[in-house]
């Protein structure tokens, strides 16, 4: 009878679905695309990593909270100071990324230790930056026009 103490705990598992992205790589879309971009990519990555619903809700809730805080801060500060909207968007994106990274680092590390290779983020990241960044810009333009 083999000793269970000597049995490896991390074994190779077959890949099911698309491989995940590195959670650290999601910082670039967070900085350039804002909270909405990193939240969308974080939710996709959470599904790829098989994260439980509680982790996905944490990512979604933080992303929506960061987006709301960005909108409020931009509406309060932009008309009076000439528009720090880009810096506010970057801060909101990085704060949302911290939660994405916190919920996905350990599962991604286990995925790598099992021999998994991460997916390339370039084209999905670029698409998220463009689509979500444009969505945030249009939303802010509408709200600033309505408020001012």
C-alpha positions in Angstrom: 0.0 0.0 0.0 1.6 3.4 -1.0 2.1 6.0 1.6 -0.3 9.0 1.0 2.3 11.3 2.5 4.5 10.7 -0.5 1.8 11.2 -3.1 2.2 14.5 -5.0 -0.5 17.0 -4.3 -0.2 19.0 -7.5 -0.7 16.7 -10.5 -1.2 17.5 -14.2 -4.8 17.9 -15.1 -6.2 18.1 -18.6 -7.0 21.6 -19.9 -10.8 22.3 -20.0 -11.7 25.4 -22.0 -9.5 28.4 -22.7 -6.4 29.0 -20.6 -6.5 31.9 -18.2 -4.5 35.1 -18.4 -2.0 36.1 -15.8 -3.7 38.2 -13.1 -0.7 40.6 -13.1 -1.2 41.2 -16.9 -4.6 42.7 -16.2 -2.9 45.8 -14.7 -2.4 47.2 -18.2 -6.1 47.2 -19.2 -6.9 48.5 -15.7 -4.6 51.5 -16.2 -5.5 52.2 -19.8 -9.1 51.1 -19.9 -10.4 51.8 -16.4 -12.5 49.8 -14.0 -15.0 48.6 -16.6 -12.2 47.0 -18.7 -10.5 45.2 -15.8 -13.8 44.0 -14.4 -14.9 42.5 -17.7 -11.5 40.8 -18.2 -11.4 39.7 -14.5 -14.8 38.1 -14.8 -13.8 36.1 -17.9 -10.6 35.1 -16.2 -12.4 34.0 -13.1 -14.6 31.7 -15.2 -11.5 30.3 -16.9 -9.9 29.6 -13.5 -13.1 28.0 -12.2 -13.5 30.5 -9.4 -16.6 30.2 -7.2 -19.5 32.6 -7.5 -18.4 34.5 -4.4 -15.1 35.4 -6.0 -16.9 36.5 -9.2 -19.3 38.6 -7.2 -16.4 40.2 -5.4 -14.8 41.2 -8.7 -18.1 42.4 -10.1 -19.1 44.4 -7.0 -15.7 46.0 -6.7 -15.7 46.9 -10.4 -19.1 48.5 -10.2 -18.2 50.3 -7.0 -14.9 51.6 -8.6 -16.9 52.8 -11.7 -19.4 54.5 -9.5 -16.7 56.2 -7.5 -15.0 57.3 -10.7 -18.2 58.8 -12.0 -19.0 60.7 -8.7 -15.4 61.9 -8.4 -15.3 63.1 -12.0 -18.6 64.9 -11.6 -17.4 66.6 -8.5 -13.8 67.5 -9.5 -13.9 67.8 -13.3 -15.9 71.0 -13.7 -13.9 72.9 -11.1 -10.3 71.8 -11.7 -10.2 71.4 -15.5 -10.6 67.7 -15.7 -8.5 65.1 -13.8 -10.9 62.5 -15.2 -8.1 60.4 -16.7 -6.2 60.1 -13.4 -9.4 59.3 -11.6 -10.1 56.5 -14.1 -6.7 55.1 -13.7 -7.0 55.0 -9.9 -10.4 53.3 -10.1 -9.1 50.7 -12.6 -6.1 49.9 -10.3 -8.3 49.5 -7.3 -10.6 47.1 -9.2 -7.5 45.3 -10.4 -6.3 44.7 -6.8 -9.4 42.7 -6.1 -9.1 40.8 -9.3 -5.5 39.9 -8.5 -6.4 39.0 -4.9 -9.1 36.6 -6.0 -7.1 35.0 -8.9 -3.4 34.8 -7.9 -3.5 31.6 -6.0 -5.6 29.6 -8.5 -3.5 30.9 -11.3 -0.3 29.9 -9.5 -1.8 26.4 -9.0 -2.7 26.3 -12.7 1.0 27.2 -13.6 2.4 24.6 -11.2 0.3 21.9 -12.9 2.1 22.8 -16.2 -0.5 25.2 -17.6 0.5 28.0 -20.0 -1.2 31.3 -19.7 -3.1 32.8 -22.7 -2.0 35.9 -24.5 -3.9 39.0 -23.4 -2.8 41.4 -26.2 -5.9 41.3 -28.4 -8.5 40.8 -25.7 -6.9 43.5 -23.6 -6.8 45.9 -26.5 -10.5 45.2 -27.3 -11.4 45.7 -23.6 -9.4 49.0 -23.5 -11.1 50.3 -26.6 -14.7 49.1 -25.9 -14.9 49.7 -22.2 -12.8 52.9 -22.3 -15.1 54.3 -25.0 -18.2 53.2 -23.0 -16.8 55.0 -19.9 -15.9 58.1 -21.9 -19.4 58.3 -23.5 -21.1 57.8 -20.2 -19.0 60.5 -18.5 -19.6 62.9 -21.4 -23.3 62.4 -21.1 -23.3 62.8 -17.3 -21.0 65.9 -17.5 -23.2 67.4 -20.1 -26.3 66.7 -18.1 -24.8 68.0 -14.8 -23.1 71.0 -16.3 
